[in-house]
Amino acid sequence: MTEYLSYKQAMKYIGCNSYKTLGKLINEGLPIIQVGKTKKISKSAIDEFMKEHQKVINK
């Protein structure tokens, strides 16, 4: 897998299947890279974002 992922690849990597969910993560601070009209998400940025936003949930 490459370092820079399309939105579809990023969704698969994260484990979600909704562009709405991905949009919510972007609104919460997941950085995107835009070159011209193409938007990509760095795999390492996803890893860092998920690490910073992890929560322990007790049932």
C-alpha positions in Angstrom: 0.0 0.0 0.0 1.3 3.4 -0.8 1.8 6.2 1.7 -0.8 8.5 0.1 -4.3 7.0 -0.1 -7.4 7.9 -2.1 -10.5 8.5 0.0 -11.7 5.0 -0.9 -8.4 3.4 0.1 -8.3 5.5 3.3 -11.8 4.3 4.2 -10.7 0.7 3.7 -7.6 1.2 5.8 -9.6 2.8 8.6 -12.3 0.2 8.4 -15.3 2.4 7.5 -17.5 2.2 4.5 -19.1 5.6 4.5 -17.9 8.9 2.9 -19.9 10.6 5.6 -17.9 9.0 8.4 -14.6 9.9 6.6 -15.9 13.5 6.2 -16.6 13.6 9.9 -13.0 12.5 10.7 -11.6 15.1 8.3 -13.8 17.8 10.1 -12.3 16.6 13.4 -8.8 17.2 12.1 -7.7 14.3 9.9 -5.4 16.1 7.5 -5.8 15.8 3.7 -3.4 16.6 0.9 -4.8 18.3 -2.2 -2.8 18.5 -5.4 -4.9 20.1 -8.1 -8.3 18.5 -7.8 -6.9 15.3 -6.3 -7.3 14.7 -2.6 -5.2 12.2 -0.7 -4.8 11.1 2.9 -1.4 10.1 4.3 -1.3 6.6 5.8 0.9 7.9 8.6 -1.5 10.9 9.2 -4.3 8.4 9.7 -2.2 6.4 12.1 -1.3 9.5 14.1 -4.9 10.8 14.1 -6.3 7.5 15.3 -3.6 7.3 18.0 -4.4 10.8 19.2 -8.2 10.1 19.3 -8.3 6.7 20.9 -10.5 6.2 23.9 -10.9 3.4 26.4 -14.6 2.5 26.7 -15.7 0.5 29.7 -18.9 -1.5 29.4 
